[in-house]
C-alpha cells in the first residue's frame, strides 16, 4: 500500500484505524516517512505505542487513541484506510474537506464510493484483495 502510494522520505502518512501500528512502523522504517495513526481501541493504541517506543521511532511515529472522524488530516500526504465501503463513504466528505491537492488515499479491499481510483492492484495474499489508490485533484478555480 505504501509503495503504491509512492511514499517519499519526510512525507506524513496517516493510518486511520491503525490497529497494531504495522503500517506506521513500515512507513518510518522503510520509507523514512513520518506517521500518525488513529485507533479507537485503547488496547490496540497502547500496544502500537509500546512497539513504536521499543523500536525507537517515537520521534517520527505516534498513535492517537480516538475517533478517526475527528482526525485533523490537513497535513497528510498519504492516508491509509482499511475500512468497509460504508465507512469509506462516511469518511469521504472529511477527506475531501481536509486533504490538500495531490494527497493520496490508499484503501485496502474496499472502494471509496463516488471516487474514481487512479490505480487498482490485486494482492496475492488474503485471497487476492484489491488495493485502491486515489489522488485528491487540484482545487478548481
Buried (B, 14 or more C-beta within 10 A) or exposed (E): BBEBBEBEEEBBBBBBBBBBBEBBBBBBBEBEBBBBBBBBBEEBBEBBBEBBEEEEBEEBBBBBBEEBEEBEBEEBBBBBBBBEEEBBBEBBEBBEEBBEEEBBBBBBBBBBEEBEBEEEBEEEEEEEBBBBBBBBEEEEE
